[in-house]
Amino acid sequence: MPRPFGSRNKSTQRNEMQKALAAEAQLTEARAKGRKLAKEVLDDFMHLFVGVASHYQPVGADGNPNPGFFAADNAEIRNQFERWGMNACTVGHWLAPFQSPTYRSVTLQTPQPDRTQYQDGAAEAVKGLLDQLADALKHRPPLLTLSPVRIGDPVPDPPKYDPEPPAASAELPVEGTLDDGTA
């Protein structure tokens, strides 16, 4: 029995399962060695950069303004805040796909009827369709009208082919000439 339309073949399913098992084994090995996953490292650096940027931010965590941030002569504090804030945003951008779920459409296939079982009334329905087709064929005009030929009758001669084309009429302009006769 062939596989349903749209389903993956067995070798594709087996390859996907092997890849998933290999990834799971790598994850288990990394956890056993005490190593962090890449997304955990990204998360650590993002929080580190946010902490450094908060040291240079215009308003502190306690709500008091940072006096050096708005000083006209101290552009270094503003540059440091921008630098570490951008680093935190960049790492957060890299980390977001691993933390947020991605929503994709899911297609559901309707269950197909079991065609191996007998269905009530199927034979009568097919017989009725065949009867309608036979009636339609009886009452339609024939495609070719052939006269019956008996064995021994002479075969009629085919129509004669005249290789000479008919003469061109003077009333019709010949292709490539103008009405005044010039080419």
C-alpha positions as CSV (number, residue, x, y, z in Angstrom):
1,M,0.0,0.0,0.0
2,P,1.5,3.4,-1.0
3,R,2.1,6.0,1.7
4,P,-0.4,8.9,1.9
5,F,0.1,12.0,-0.1
6,G,2.2,14.6,1.7
7,S,3.8,12.2,4.2
8,R,7.5,11.8,4.4
9,N,9.1,8.5,3.4
10,K,10.6,6.1,5.8
11,S,14.3,7.0,5.1
12,T,13.5,10.7,5.7
13,Q,11.8,9.9,9.0
14,R,14.7,7.7,10.0
15,N,17.2,10.4,9.2
16,E,15.3,13.0,11.2
17,M,15.1,10.7,14.1
18,Q,18.8,10.0,14.0
19,K,19.5,13.8,13.9
20,A,17.2,14.4,16.9
21,L,18.8,11.6,18.9
22,A,22.3,12.9,18.1
23,A,21.3,16.4,19.2
24,E,19.8,15.0,22.4
25,A,23.0,13.0,23.0
26,Q,25.1,16.2,22.6
27,L,22.9,18.1,25.0
28,T,23.2,15.3,27.6
29,E,27.0,15.2,27.2
30,A,27.3,19.0,27.5
31,R,25.1,19.0,30.7
32,A,27.2,16.1,32.1
33,K,30.4,17.9,31.6
34,G,29.0,21.1,33.2
35,R,29.3,23.1,30.1
36,K,26.7,25.7,29.2
37,L,24.7,25.7,26.1
38,A,25.2,28.6,23.6
39,K,21.9,30.1,24.5
40,E,22.8,30.1,28.1
41,V,26.1,31.9,27.3
42,L,24.3,34.5,25.2
43,D,21.9,35.0,28.1
44,D,24.8,35.5,30.6
45,F,26.5,38.0,28.3
46,M,23.2,39.9,27.6
47,H,22.7,40.3,31.4
48,L,26.3,41.3,31.9
49,F,26.1,44.0,29.2
50,V,22.8,45.3,30.7
51,G,24.5,45.5,34.1
52,V,27.5,47.5,32.7
53,A,25.2,49.8,30.7
54,S,23.1,50.4,33.9
55,H,26.2,51.8,35.6
56,Y,26.3,54.5,32.9
57,Q,22.6,55.1,32.5
58,P,21.1,58.6,33.0
59,V,18.8,57.6,35.9
60,G,20.1,55.1,38.4
61,A,18.2,52.1,39.8
62,D,17.3,54.1,42.9
63,G,15.6,56.8,40.7
64,N,18.3,59.4,41.2
65,P,19.8,61.0,38.0
66,N,23.4,60.3,37.2
67,P,25.0,63.7,37.5
68,G,27.8,63.0,35.1
69,F,25.5,61.8,32.3
70,F,24.1,65.2,31.3
71,A,27.3,67.1,31.8
72,A,28.3,68.9,28.6
73,D,32.0,68.1,29.1
74,N,31.5,64.4,29.8
75,A,30.6,62.7,26.5
76,E,32.5,59.6,27.6
77,I,29.7,58.5,29.9
78,R,27.1,58.8,27.2
79,N,29.3,56.9,24.8
80,Q,29.8,54.1,27.3
81,F,26.1,53.8,28.0
82,E,25.4,53.7,24.2
83,R,28.2,51.1,23.6
84,W,27.1,48.7,26.4
85,G,23.4,49.2,25.7
86,M,24.0,48.3,22.0
87,N,26.0,45.2,23.0
88,A,23.1,44.1,25.2
89,C,20.6,44.7,22.4
90,T,22.7,42.8,19.8
91,V,23.1,39.8,22.1
92,G,19.4,39.9,23.0
93,H,18.6,39.9,19.3
94,W,20.7,36.8,18.8
95,L,19.1,35.2,21.9
96,A,15.4,36.0,21.1
97,P,14.8,33.1,18.6
98,F,15.9,30.6,21.2
99,Q,13.7,32.0,24.0
100,S,10.5,33.0,22.1
101,P,8.3,30.4,20.4
102,T,7.8,30.7,16.7
103,Y,4.2,30.2,15.5
104,R,3.7,28.4,12.3
105,S,0.6,27.2,10.6
106,V,-0.4,23.6,11.2
107,T,-2.2,21.7,8.4
108,L,-4.5,18.8,9.4
109,Q,-5.3,16.2,6.9
110,T,-8.9,14.9,6.9
111,P,-9.1,11.2,7.5
112,Q,-9.6,9.3,4.2
113,P,-12.5,6.7,4.0
114,D,-11.5,3.1,4.1
115,R,-11.9,2.0,0.5
116,T,-11.3,-1.7,1.2
117,Q,-14.7,-2.2,2.8
118,Y,-18.0,-2.7,0.9
119,Q,-20.2,0.3,1.0
120,D,-24.0,-0.1,0.9
121,G,-25.6,0.9,-2.4
122,A,-22.3,1.2,-4.3
123,A,-23.1,-1.6,-6.8
124,E,-26.5,-0.1,-7.6
125,A,-25.0,3.3,-8.1
126,V,-22.4,2.1,-10.5
127,K,-25.0,0.0,-12.4
128,G,-27.2,3.1,-12.7
129,L,-24.4,5.2,-14.1
130,L,-23.5,2.5,-16.6
131,D,-27.2,2.3,-17.7
132,Q,-27.3,6.1,-18.2
133,L,-24.1,5.9,-20.3
134,A,-25.5,3.1,-22.4
135,D,-28.8,5.1,-23.0
136,A,-26.8,8.2,-24.0
137,L,-24.7,6.2,-26.4
138,K,-27.8,4.7,-28.1
139,H,-29.4,8.1,-28.8
140,R,-26.4,10.1,-30.0
141,P,-25.7,10.7,-33.7
142,P,-22.8,8.6,-35.2
143,L,-19.5,10.2,-35.4
144,L,-18.8,8.9,-39.0
145,T,-21.4,8.0,-41.6
146,L,-20.1,5.0,-43.5
147,S,-21.9,3.1,-46.1
148,P,-21.7,-0.7,-45.9
149,V,-19.3,-2.3,-48.4
150,R,-19.6,-5.8,-49.5
151,I,-16.7,-8.0,-50.4
152,G,-16.4,-8.1,-54.2
153,D,-17.9,-4.6,-54.8
154,P,-15.6,-2.3,-56.8
155,V,-13.7,0.2,-54.7
156,P,-14.7,3.8,-55.6
157,D,-11.9,5.9,-57.1
158,P,-10.4,8.6,-54.8
159,P,-11.0,12.2,-55.8
160,K,-8.6,13.5,-58.4
161,Y,-5.9,16.0,-57.3
162,D,-5.3,18.9,-59.6
163,P,-1.7,20.2,-59.2
164,E,-2.5,23.4,-61.1
165,P,-3.7,26.2,-58.8
166,P,-6.7,28.1,-60.0
167,A,-6.0,31.3,-61.9
168,A,-5.7,34.5,-59.9
169,S,-8.7,36.7,-60.3
170,A,-8.1,40.2,-61.7
171,E,-10.4,41.8,-59.1
172,L,-8.3,40.7,-56.1
173,P,-5.0,42.5,-55.4
174,V,-2.0,40.2,-55.5
175,E,0.1,40.1,-52.4
176,G,3.0,42.5,-52.6
177,T,1.5,44.9,-55.1
178,L,-0.3,48.2,-54.6
179,D,-3.6,49.1,-56.1
180,D,-1.9,51.1,-58.9
181,G,0.2,48.0,-59.9
182,T,3.5,49.2,-58.5
183,A,5.5,47.0,-56.2
